[in-house]
Amino acid sequence: MSDRAEIRGAKWHWLAGKLAALLMRVIGLTLRYKVNDHSGQKSKSEGGSPVIWIFWHNCLFASPLTKKRYSGSAEASALASASKDGAVIESLVSSFGVKTVRGSSSRRGVAALIALKKALKAGEQLFITPDGPRGPRYELQPGVIKLAQSSGVPIIPVRFEHSSSWRLNSWDRFHIPKPFSKITVNVGQSIDIPAKLADEEFECYRKKVQDALNDNSSI
């Protein structure tokens, strides 16, 4: 399979994504939700200003179900890898009205960065899992910091708490919330990244954003 064909995905990737979205919606109907947004980031983002929402990879089940609750209905794109798994994610998130940009640090990274900046310039919101697509778990990769630097768009960390969930035996210990459980969405303060940073300063900001996401993360 060519690289281009793999990015598009096969029919079964599309079907797998749609079936996963259906399962999520069915379980989602049974769940209880609570959103903690003490600084009013949702109302600020609904004003048409682009933002970069970030959350850990193992919360990919919870985020689409709660997207409108914490980020509103503004046009949005998500970053997905250029792999076969990314094709499934692309199909899944499209069921929730979110477009995708395909790429990662190892494949199509430059093209993905250009596409992400273009989406932000158009006023879109972005959703990124900064420890994906392969980890390590709860370790923020520098790409999202560089994107915020070059675009001037703030990062908003979002932490998800599951009252009860199944944990997959994957690198990220993926959460699947159990029916009738509760998902709590904790929206953090927006973080602005200066355009010019020395190496030591860059690492300080990377760690600051990582710590904001790890505040309520469970191993």
C-alpha positions in Angstrom: 0.0 0.0 0.0 1.3 3.4 -0.9 1.9 6.1 1.6 -1.0 8.2 0.2 -3.4 5.2 0.2 -2.5 4.4 3.8 -3.2 8.0 4.8 -6.6 7.8 3.1 -7.2 4.4 4.7 -9.2 1.4 3.4 -12.9 0.9 3.6 -12.6 -1.2 6.7 -10.8 1.7 8.5 -13.8 3.9 7.7 -16.2 1.2 8.9 -14.2 0.6 12.1 -14.3 4.3 12.9 -18.0 4.5 12.3 -18.7 1.5 14.5 -16.5 2.9 17.3 -18.4 6.2 17.1 -21.7 4.3 17.3 -20.5 2.4 20.4 -19.3 5.7 22.0 -22.6 7.3 21.4 -24.5 4.3 22.9 -22.3 4.3 26.0 -22.4 8.1 26.1 -26.2 8.1 26.5 -25.8 6.3 29.9 -23.0 8.6 31.2 -23.2 11.5 33.6 -21.2 14.6 32.8 -19.7 17.5 34.8 -17.7 20.4 33.4 -15.4 22.5 35.6 -14.6 25.7 33.6 -13.9 28.2 36.3 -12.0 30.6 34.0 -14.7 30.6 31.3 -12.6 29.2 28.5 -15.6 27.9 26.6 -17.2 31.4 26.3 -13.9 32.9 25.3 -13.3 30.3 22.5 -16.9 30.6 21.2 -16.0 34.2 20.2 -14.3 33.0 17.0 -10.8 33.2 18.3 -8.7 30.0 17.6 -7.4 27.9 20.4 -5.4 24.7 20.8 -7.2 22.2 23.1 -5.0 19.4 24.4 -5.7 16.3 26.4 -3.9 12.9 26.9 -4.3 10.2 24.3 -6.0 7.8 26.7 -9.0 10.2 26.9 -9.9 10.0 23.3 -13.1 8.2 24.2 -14.3 11.0 26.5 -13.3 14.0 24.4 -15.6 13.6 21.4 -18.6 12.9 23.7 -18.0 16.1 25.7 -16.6 18.4 23.0 -19.6 20.7 22.8 -19.9 20.8 26.6 -16.4 22.3 27.0 -15.5 23.9 23.7 -18.8 24.8 22.1 -19.7 24.3 18.4 -17.0 26.2 16.6 -15.4 24.6 13.6 -12.7 22.3 14.7 -9.9 20.0 13.4 -8.0 17.2 15.2 -4.5 16.0 14.6 -4.3 12.3 13.7 -1.3 10.2 12.7 -0.6 9.3 9.1 -0.9 5.6 10.0 -3.7 3.1 9.7 -4.8 3.9 13.2 -5.0 7.5 12.2 -7.4 6.5 9.4 -9.7 5.0 11.9 -9.5 8.1 14.1 -10.3 10.3 11.1 -13.5 8.3 10.4 -14.4 8.3 14.1 -14.1 12.1 14.8 -15.8 13.0 11.6 -18.9 11.4 13.1 -18.7 14.2 15.8 -18.3 17.0 13.3 -14.5 17.3 13.6 -12.2 17.4 10.6 -8.6 15.9 10.7 -5.1 16.9 9.8 -3.0 13.8 9.2 0.7 13.6 10.3 3.1 13.2 13.2 6.7 14.0 14.1 7.8 10.8 12.2 5.6 11.1 9.1 4.4 14.2 7.2 5.3 16.4 10.1 6.0 19.5 8.1 2.9 19.2 6.0 0.8 18.6 9.1 2.3 21.7 10.8 1.4 23.9 7.8 -2.1 22.5 7.7 -2.6 23.1 11.4 -1.4 26.7 11.2 -3.7 27.2 8.2 -6.7 25.9 10.2 -5.8 28.2 13.1 -5.5 31.2 10.7 -9.0 30.4 9.5 -10.3 30.7 13.1 -10.7 27.0 13.8 -10.2 25.2 17.1 -7.6 22.4 17.2 -7.7 19.2 19.3 -4.3 17.5 19.9 -3.2 14.6 22.1 0.4 15.7 22.8 1.6 12.3 24.0 0.3 10.6 20.9 0.4 8.6 18.7 2.9 6.3 20.5 3.8 7.9 23.8 5.4 7.8 26.3 2.2 8.1 28.3 1.7 11.5 29.9 4.8 13.0 28.4 4.2 16.1 26.3 6.0 16.1 23.0 7.4 19.5 21.9 5.4 19.8 18.7 2.4 21.4 20.3 4.6 24.0 22.0 6.2 24.9 18.7 2.8 25.2 17.0 1.6 27.6 19.7 4.9 29.5 19.4 4.7 30.0 15.6 0.9 30.7 15.5 0.5 32.8 18.6 -2.5 30.8 19.6 -3.0 29.8 23.3 -3.0 26.3 24.6 -5.9 25.1 26.8 -5.3 21.9 28.8 -8.3 19.7 29.4 -8.2 16.9 32.0 -10.7 14.1 32.1 -11.6 12.2 35.2 -13.5 8.8 35.0 -15.4 7.6 38.0 -15.1 4.1 36.6 -13.6 2.8 33.4 -12.0 -0.2 31.7 -8.3 0.3 31.0 -6.9 -1.3 27.8 -3.5 -3.0 27.9 -2.1 -0.5 25.5 0.8 1.9 25.8 -1.5 4.7 27.0 -3.8 2.5 29.2 -6.8 3.8 27.2 -9.9 4.6 29.2 -13.3 3.2 28.2 -15.9 4.6 30.6 -18.2 2.0 32.1 -21.9 2.5 31.4 -23.7 4.8 34.0 -20.4 6.2 35.2 -19.4 9.8 35.4 -17.0 11.9 33.4 -15.7 15.1 34.8 -14.1 17.6 32.4 -11.6 20.0 34.0 -10.8 22.9 31.7 -7.5 24.6 32.7 -6.3 28.2 32.2 -5.1 29.1 28.8 -1.3 29.2 28.4 0.4 31.6 26.0 3.8 30.6 24.5 6.2 33.4 23.6 7.4 33.4 20.0 11.0 33.5 21.0 12.4 31.2 23.7 15.9 30.0 24.6 16.3 26.2 24.9 16.0 26.4 28.7 12.9 28.6 28.5 11.3 26.3 25.9 11.7 23.3 28.2 10.2 25.3 31.1 7.1 26.0 29.1 6.9 22.4 27.8 7.0 21.2 31.4 4.5 23.8 32.5 1.9 22.6 30.0 2.7 19.0 30.8 2.2 19.6 34.5 -1.1 21.3 33.8 -2.3 18.1 32.1 -0.9 15.8 34.7 -2.6 17.6 37.6 -5.4 15.0 37.7 -4.0 12.2 35.6 -4.0 8.7 37.0 -1.3 6.2 36.1 
